Amino acid sequence: MADGKVSVIKVEQHLLHSDNLNRVVKVDCYLPSSYTKASLLNLLLINDGQDLVKMGFEHMLDDLITGEQVGDIFCVGLHCSADRKNEYGTAKVLDYKGRGAKAFLYTKFIFQELIPFLKKTYSIESFREKAFAGFSLGGLCALDIVWNYAHEFTRVGVFSGSLWWRNMDQEDEDFDENEHRIMHRQVREGGYASWLRFFFEVGTLDETADRNNNGVIDAIDDTVSLIEELAKKGYNPITDIHYLELKDGRHDVPTWARAFPDFLKWGWGREGVSL
């Protein structure tokens, strides 16, 4: 590392060609240096991996592991493409502008290409558990994949998630936020997986929009109402869901950098470490 300290993680970048996406995906792997073929690692996939680079994620993770605040975790940052608004989104339902058209292909990439590549490249037979996280639209995408493939995951982290994602324009006179917010409806109509845990972060300055004029910005409204849907489904708001509202937090990388250590400690903190 730059200060001469010996890092407890190694970072490797791969250029993985995806047949599903018909493009090369830049993949940053943050691997604990203590890893051996006999290790049983926790895997954390993170959308918008380019934002991890901006926030100095390598040093953040190294400090947390060195300080024994979190255990060993294999983090994989997936850089987005220029067609981000189509690759991220909800795979089963397009938004009202037709965005998210490649989200089902991105989901196929994760399971058919990325995970097999990671297992082969790092000689990993299986993972102890798998989790997914992302920022903004990447957070919605991560939640969509985890929700629809709950048997594959145990945790999800959503930072400033685009939970407003809807299949009808809010200016339409028939728009109903309870009916037309896609992720909310998926949760309402979906099943219950007792092992899933959820982490949501939102900033009080994430945006200024307030479509229902209740004095609460939409980013907070959409997140809180999704948590309410999860609670109705059976998830305990105390033990199964962690909600982090950052005062003066914005829709930007510095805010997500403030929140990410809390997410890592929430999910993989060593015994006795509190948020």
DOMAR-853072 format. One record per residue (C-alpha): x, y, z; chain. Coordinates in Angstrom, 1 decimal. Example, Ala and Ser with C-alpha at 12.3 -4.5 7.8 and 13.67 -1.06 7.14 Angstrom:
2
atom X = 12.3&Y = -4.5&Z = 7.8&kette = A
atom X = 13.7&Y = -1.1&Z = 7.1&kette = A
***
This chain:
275
atom X = 0.0&Y = 0.0&Z = 0.0&kette = A
atom X = 1.1&Y = 3.6&Z = -0.5&kette = A
atom X = 2.0&Y = 4.2&Z = 3.2&kette = A
atom X = 4.2&Y = 1.1&Z = 3.3&kette = A
atom X = 1.8&Y = -0.9&Z = 5.3&kette = A
atom X = 1.5&Y = -4.6&Z = 4.4&kette = A
atom X = -2.0&Y = -5.1&Z = 2.9&kette = A
atom X = -4.1&Y = -8.0&Z = 4.1&kette = A
atom X = -6.0&Y = -8.1&Z = 0.8&kette = A
atom X = -4.8&Y = -8.3&Z = -2.8&kette = A
atom X = -6.6&Y = -6.6&Z = -5.7&kette = A
atom X = -6.8&Y = -8.2&Z = -9.1&kette = A
atom X = -8.6&Y = -6.8&Z = -12.1&kette = A
atom X = -10.0&Y = -9.1&Z = -14.8&kette = A
atom X = -11.6&Y = -8.3&Z = -18.2&kette = A
atom X = -14.3&Y = -10.9&Z = -18.5&kette = A
atom X = -16.1&Y = -11.3&Z = -21.9&kette = A
atom X = -19.8&Y = -11.9&Z = -21.4&kette = A
atom X = -21.7&Y = -13.7&Z = -24.2&kette = A
atom X = -24.9&Y = -12.7&Z = -22.5&kette = A
atom X = -24.1&Y = -9.0&Z = -22.5&kette = A
atom X = -22.0&Y = -9.1&Z = -25.6&kette = A
atom X = -19.4&Y = -6.9&Z = -24.0&kette = A
atom X = -16.3&Y = -7.1&Z = -21.8&kette = A
atom X = -17.0&Y = -6.6&Z = -18.1&kette = A
atom X = -14.3&Y = -5.1&Z = -15.9&kette = A
atom X = -14.2&Y = -7.1&Z = -12.7&kette = A
atom X = -12.2&Y = -6.0&Z = -9.6&kette = A
atom X = -11.5&Y = -8.8&Z = -7.1&kette = A
atom X = -10.6&Y = -7.8&Z = -3.5&kette = A
atom X = -9.3&Y = -11.1&Z = -2.1&kette = A
atom X = -8.1&Y = -11.7&Z = 1.5&kette = A
atom X = -4.4&Y = -12.6&Z = 1.3&kette = A
atom X = -4.9&Y = -15.3&Z = 3.9&kette = A
atom X = -7.1&Y = -17.2&Z = 1.4&kette = A
atom X = -6.1&Y = -20.8&Z = 0.7&kette = A
atom X = -7.9&Y = -23.4&Z = -1.4&kette = A
atom X = -9.3&Y = -24.9&Z = 1.8&kette = A
atom X = -10.9&Y = -21.6&Z = 2.8&kette = A
atom X = -14.6&Y = -21.2&Z = 2.8&kette = A
atom X = -15.1&Y = -17.6&Z = 1.8&kette = A
atom X = -18.0&Y = -15.2&Z = 2.0&kette = A
atom X = -18.7&Y = -13.6&Z = -1.4&kette = A
atom X = -19.9&Y = -10.0&Z = -1.8&kette = A
atom X = -20.8&Y = -8.8&Z = -5.3&kette = A
atom X = -21.0&Y = -5.1&Z = -5.7&kette = A
atom X = -22.5&Y = -3.2&Z = -8.7&kette = A
atom X = -20.9&Y = 0.0&Z = -9.9&kette = A
atom X = -17.5&Y = -1.3&Z = -9.0&kette = A
atom X = -16.0&Y = 1.9&Z = -10.5&kette = A
atom X = -17.4&Y = 3.8&Z = -7.5&kette = A
atom X = -15.4&Y = 1.5&Z = -5.2&kette = A
atom X = -12.3&Y = 2.7&Z = -6.8&kette = A
atom X = -13.3&Y = 6.3&Z = -6.3&kette = A
atom X = -14.0&Y = 5.8&Z = -2.6&kette = A
atom X = -10.7&Y = 4.0&Z = -1.9&kette = A
atom X = -12.4&Y = 0.7&Z = -1.1&kette = A
atom X = -9.2&Y = -1.2&Z = -1.1&kette = A
atom X = -7.9&Y = 0.8&Z = 1.9&kette = A
atom X = -11.3&Y = 0.8&Z = 3.6&kette = A
atom X = -11.6&Y = -3.0&Z = 3.5&kette = A
atom X = -7.9&Y = -3.5&Z = 4.4&kette = A
atom X = -8.3&Y = -1.2&Z = 7.5&kette = A
atom X = -11.5&Y = -3.0&Z = 8.6&kette = A
atom X = -9.9&Y = -6.5&Z = 8.3&kette = A
atom X = -6.6&Y = -5.4&Z = 9.9&kette = A
atom X = -8.5&Y = -3.8&Z = 12.7&kette = A
atom X = -10.4&Y = -7.0&Z = 13.2&kette = A
atom X = -13.7&Y = -5.2&Z = 12.7&kette = A
atom X = -14.8&Y = -7.6&Z = 10.0&kette = A
atom X = -13.8&Y = -11.1&Z = 9.0&kette = A
atom X = -12.3&Y = -12.2&Z = 5.7&kette = A
atom X = -14.7&Y = -11.5&Z = 2.8&kette = A
atom X = -14.1&Y = -11.8&Z = -0.9&kette = A
atom X = -15.5&Y = -8.6&Z = -2.5&kette = A
atom X = -16.0&Y = -8.3&Z = -6.2&kette = A
atom X = -16.7&Y = -4.9&Z = -7.9&kette = A
atom X = -18.5&Y = -5.0&Z = -11.2&kette = A
atom X = -17.9&Y = -2.0&Z = -13.4&kette = A
atom X = -21.0&Y = -0.7&Z = -15.1&kette = A
atom X = -21.3&Y = -0.3&Z = -18.9&kette = A
atom X = -22.4&Y = 2.8&Z = -20.9&kette = A
atom X = -25.8&Y = 1.0&Z = -21.1&kette = A
atom X = -26.2&Y = 1.0&Z = -17.4&kette = A
atom X = -29.9&Y = 2.0&Z = -17.4&kette = A
atom X = -30.7&Y = -1.1&Z = -19.4&kette = A
atom X = -28.4&Y = -3.6&Z = -17.7&kette = A
atom X = -29.5&Y = -2.5&Z = -14.2&kette = A
atom X = -33.1&Y = -2.4&Z = -13.2&kette = A
atom X = -35.7&Y = -5.1&Z = -12.6&kette = A
atom X = -35.4&Y = -8.2&Z = -14.8&kette = A
atom X = -39.0&Y = -9.2&Z = -15.0&kette = A
atom X = -40.6&Y = -5.7&Z = -15.5&kette = A
atom X = -39.4&Y = -2.7&Z = -17.5&kette = A
atom X = -39.8&Y = 0.7&Z = -16.2&kette = A
atom X = -42.3&Y = 3.2&Z = -17.8&kette = A
atom X = -39.6&Y = 4.3&Z = -20.3&kette = A
atom X = -38.7&Y = 0.8&Z = -21.2&kette = A
atom X = -35.5&Y = 0.9&Z = -19.2&kette = A
atom X = -34.0&Y = -2.2&Z = -17.8&kette = A
atom X = -34.3&Y = -4.1&Z = -21.0&kette = A
atom X = -31.0&Y = -6.0&Z = -20.5&kette = A
atom X = -31.5&Y = -6.7&Z = -16.7&kette = A
atom X = -32.5&Y = -10.3&Z = -17.4&kette = A
atom X = -29.3&Y = -10.7&Z = -19.4&kette = A
atom X = -27.2&Y = -9.1&Z = -16.6&kette = A
atom X = -28.8&Y = -11.6&Z = -14.2&kette = A
atom X = -27.8&Y = -14.5&Z = -16.5&kette = A
atom X = -24.3&Y = -13.0&Z = -16.6&kette = A
atom X = -24.0&Y = -13.2&Z = -12.8&kette = A
atom X = -25.0&Y = -16.8&Z = -12.5&kette = A
atom X = -23.9&Y = -18.3&Z = -15.8&kette = A
atom X = -20.6&Y = -16.5&Z = -16.3&kette = A
atom X = -19.3&Y = -14.4&Z = -13.3&kette = A
atom X = -19.7&Y = -16.9&Z = -10.5&kette = A
atom X = -18.3&Y = -19.8&Z = -12.5&kette = A
atom X = -15.4&Y = -17.6&Z = -13.5&kette = A
atom X = -14.7&Y = -16.7&Z = -9.9&kette = A
atom X = -14.8&Y = -20.3&Z = -8.8&kette = A
atom X = -12.5&Y = -21.4&Z = -11.6&kette = A
atom X = -10.0&Y = -18.5&Z = -11.3&kette = A
atom X = -9.6&Y = -18.8&Z = -7.6&kette = A
atom X = -10.1&Y = -22.6&Z = -7.2&kette = A
atom X = -13.2&Y = -22.1&Z = -5.0&kette = A
atom X = -15.6&Y = -25.0&Z = -4.9&kette = A
atom X = -18.3&Y = -23.1&Z = -3.0&kette = A
atom X = -18.9&Y = -20.0&Z = -0.9&kette = A
atom X = -19.9&Y = -19.9&Z = 2.7&kette = A
atom X = -22.6&Y = -17.4&Z = 1.8&kette = A
atom X = -23.2&Y = -14.9&Z = -1.0&kette = A
atom X = -24.4&Y = -11.3&Z = -0.8&kette = A
atom X = -25.0&Y = -8.5&Z = -3.3&kette = A
atom X = -24.9&Y = -4.7&Z = -3.0&kette = A
atom X = -25.1&Y = -1.6&Z = -5.1&kette = A
atom X = -25.6&Y = 2.1&Z = -5.4&kette = A
atom X = -28.6&Y = 3.9&Z = -6.8&kette = A
atom X = -29.9&Y = 1.9&Z = -9.8&kette = A
atom X = -27.2&Y = -0.6&Z = -9.1&kette = A
atom X = -28.7&Y = -1.1&Z = -5.6&kette = A
atom X = -32.1&Y = -1.7&Z = -7.1&kette = A
atom X = -30.6&Y = -4.3&Z = -9.4&kette = A
atom X = -28.8&Y = -6.0&Z = -6.5&kette = A
atom X = -32.1&Y = -6.2&Z = -4.6&kette = A
atom X = -34.0&Y = -7.5&Z = -7.6&kette = A
atom X = -31.5&Y = -10.3&Z = -8.1&kette = A
atom X = -31.4&Y = -11.3&Z = -4.4&kette = A
atom X = -35.1&Y = -11.2&Z = -4.1&kette = A
atom X = -35.8&Y = -13.3&Z = -7.1&kette = A
atom X = -32.9&Y = -15.8&Z = -6.4&kette = A
atom X = -33.2&Y = -15.9&Z = -2.6&kette = A
atom X = -31.9&Y = -19.5&Z = -2.5&kette = A
atom X = -28.5&Y = -18.1&Z = -3.7&kette = A
atom X = -28.1&Y = -15.3&Z = -1.3&kette = A
atom X = -28.2&Y = -14.4&Z = 2.4&kette = A
atom X = -27.8&Y = -10.6&Z = 2.4&kette = A
atom X = -28.3&Y = -7.5&Z = 0.3&kette = A
atom X = -27.1&Y = -3.9&Z = 0.6&kette = A
atom X = -28.9&Y = -1.0&Z = -1.0&kette = A
atom X = -27.4&Y = 2.4&Z = -1.0&kette = A
atom X = -29.6&Y = 5.3&Z = -2.2&kette = A
atom X = -31.5&Y = 2.7&Z = -4.1&kette = A
atom X = -33.7&Y = 3.6&Z = -7.0&kette = A
atom X = -36.7&Y = 2.2&Z = -5.3&kette = A
atom X = -38.9&Y = 4.7&Z = -7.2&kette = A
atom X = -38.5&Y = 2.5&Z = -10.3&kette = A
atom X = -42.0&Y = 2.3&Z = -11.7&kette = A
atom X = -43.9&Y = 1.0&Z = -14.7&kette = A
atom X = -46.1&Y = 4.1&Z = -15.1&kette = A
atom X = -45.2&Y = 7.7&Z = -15.3&kette = A
atom X = -46.1&Y = 9.5&Z = -12.1&kette = A
atom X = -47.6&Y = 12.3&Z = -14.1&kette = A
atom X = -50.2&Y = 9.8&Z = -15.4&kette = A
atom X = -53.6&Y = 10.4&Z = -13.8&kette = A
atom X = -53.8&Y = 6.6&Z = -13.1&kette = A
atom X = -50.5&Y = 6.5&Z = -11.3&kette = A
atom X = -50.6&Y = 4.8&Z = -7.9&kette = A
atom X = -47.3&Y = 4.5&Z = -6.1&kette = A
atom X = -48.5&Y = 1.4&Z = -4.2&kette = A
atom X = -49.3&Y = -0.3&Z = -7.4&kette = A
atom X = -46.7&Y = 1.0&Z = -9.9&kette = A
atom X = -43.5&Y = 0.9&Z = -7.9&kette = A
atom X = -42.0&Y = -2.3&Z = -9.3&kette = A
atom X = -39.9&Y = -3.5&Z = -6.4&kette = A
atom X = -42.6&Y = -2.8&Z = -3.8&kette = A
atom X = -45.0&Y = -4.9&Z = -5.8&kette = A
atom X = -42.5&Y = -7.7&Z = -6.2&kette = A
atom X = -42.1&Y = -7.9&Z = -2.5&kette = A
atom X = -45.8&Y = -7.7&Z = -1.9&kette = A
atom X = -46.5&Y = -10.6&Z = -4.3&kette = A
atom X = -43.4&Y = -12.6&Z = -3.5&kette = A
atom X = -42.6&Y = -15.3&Z = -0.9&kette = A
atom X = -40.7&Y = -15.2&Z = 2.4&kette = A
atom X = -37.1&Y = -16.5&Z = 2.8&kette = A
atom X = -36.3&Y = -16.6&Z = 6.5&kette = A
atom X = -32.6&Y = -16.4&Z = 6.0&kette = A
atom X = -32.5&Y = -13.1&Z = 4.0&kette = A
atom X = -31.2&Y = -9.9&Z = 5.7&kette = A
atom X = -31.5&Y = -6.4&Z = 4.3&kette = A
atom X = -29.4&Y = -3.2&Z = 4.7&kette = A
atom X = -30.7&Y = 0.1&Z = 3.4&kette = A
atom X = -28.9&Y = 3.5&Z = 3.3&kette = A
atom X = -30.4&Y = 6.8&Z = 2.3&kette = A
atom X = -29.3&Y = 10.4&Z = 2.9&kette = A
atom X = -31.5&Y = 13.2&Z = 4.0&kette = A
atom X = -30.2&Y = 15.2&Z = 1.0&kette = A
atom X = -30.4&Y = 12.3&Z = -1.5&kette = A
atom X = -32.8&Y = 14.4&Z = -3.6&kette = A
atom X = -35.4&Y = 17.1&Z = -3.2&kette = A
atom X = -38.4&Y = 15.5&Z = -5.0&kette = A
atom X = -41.5&Y = 14.9&Z = -2.9&kette = A
atom X = -44.2&Y = 13.6&Z = -5.2&kette = A
atom X = -46.9&Y = 13.1&Z = -2.6&kette = A
atom X = -46.1&Y = 16.4&Z = -0.8&kette = A
atom X = -45.8&Y = 14.9&Z = 2.6&kette = A
atom X = -42.7&Y = 16.8&Z = 3.6&kette = A
atom X = -40.4&Y = 13.7&Z = 3.2&kette = A
atom X = -38.2&Y = 13.3&Z = 0.1&kette = A
atom X = -39.0&Y = 10.4&Z = -2.2&kette = A
atom X = -35.8&Y = 8.6&Z = -1.5&kette = A
atom X = -36.6&Y = 8.2&Z = 2.1&kette = A
atom X = -40.3&Y = 7.5&Z = 1.5&kette = A
atom X = -39.6&Y = 4.8&Z = -1.1&kette = A
atom X = -37.1&Y = 3.1&Z = 1.2&kette = A
atom X = -39.2&Y = 3.2&Z = 4.3&kette = A
atom X = -42.3&Y = 2.0&Z = 2.5&kette = A
atom X = -40.3&Y = -0.9&Z = 1.0&kette = A
atom X = -39.2&Y = -1.8&Z = 4.6&kette = A
atom X = -42.8&Y = -1.8&Z = 5.6&kette = A
atom X = -43.6&Y = -4.2&Z = 2.8&kette = A
atom X = -40.8&Y = -6.5&Z = 4.0&kette = A
atom X = -42.2&Y = -6.3&Z = 7.5&kette = A
atom X = -45.7&Y = -7.3&Z = 6.3&kette = A
atom X = -44.0&Y = -10.2&Z = 4.5&kette = A
atom X = -42.6&Y = -11.4&Z = 7.8&kette = A
atom X = -39.2&Y = -9.8&Z = 8.1&kette = A
atom X = -38.4&Y = -8.4&Z = 11.5&kette = A
atom X = -37.5&Y = -4.7&Z = 11.2&kette = A
atom X = -35.0&Y = -5.0&Z = 14.1&kette = A
atom X = -33.2&Y = -8.3&Z = 13.4&kette = A
atom X = -33.6&Y = -8.7&Z = 9.7&kette = A
atom X = -33.4&Y = -5.2&Z = 8.4&kette = A
atom X = -30.9&Y = -2.4&Z = 9.1&kette = A
atom X = -31.9&Y = 1.1&Z = 8.0&kette = A
atom X = -29.2&Y = 3.8&Z = 8.0&kette = A
atom X = -30.4&Y = 7.4&Z = 7.4&kette = A
atom X = -27.4&Y = 9.7&Z = 7.0&kette = A
atom X = -28.0&Y = 13.3&Z = 8.0&kette = A
atom X = -26.8&Y = 15.5&Z = 5.1&kette = A
atom X = -26.1&Y = 12.4&Z = 3.1&kette = A
atom X = -26.2&Y = 12.9&Z = -0.6&kette = A
atom X = -26.6&Y = 10.8&Z = -3.7&kette = A
atom X = -22.9&Y = 10.5&Z = -4.2&kette = A
atom X = -19.8&Y = 8.4&Z = -3.7&kette = A
atom X = -18.5&Y = 10.2&Z = -0.6&kette = A
atom X = -21.9&Y = 9.5&Z = 1.2&kette = A
atom X = -21.8&Y = 5.8&Z = 0.2&kette = A
atom X = -18.2&Y = 5.7&Z = 1.3&kette = A
atom X = -19.4&Y = 6.9&Z = 4.8&kette = A
atom X = -22.0&Y = 4.2&Z = 4.9&kette = A
atom X = -20.1&Y = 1.2&Z = 3.5&kette = A
atom X = -18.1&Y = 0.4&Z = 6.6&kette = A
atom X = -21.3&Y = 0.1&Z = 8.6&kette = A
atom X = -22.7&Y = -2.3&Z = 6.0&kette = A
atom X = -19.6&Y = -4.5&Z = 6.2&kette = A
atom X = -19.6&Y = -4.5&Z = 10.0&kette = A
atom X = -23.4&Y = -5.2&Z = 9.9&kette = A
atom X = -22.9&Y = -8.2&Z = 7.6&kette = A
atom X = -19.5&Y = -9.6&Z = 8.5&kette = A
atom X = -18.5&Y = -7.9&Z = 11.7&kette = A
atom X = -16.4&Y = -9.9&Z = 14.2&kette = A
atom X = -18.1&Y = -10.8&Z = 17.5&kette = A
atom X = -18.2&Y = -7.8&Z = 19.8&kette = A
atom X = -18.0&Y = -5.2&Z = 17.0&kette = A
atom X = -20.9&Y = -2.8&Z = 16.9&kette = A
atom X = -22.1&Y = -0.3&Z = 14.3&kette = A
***
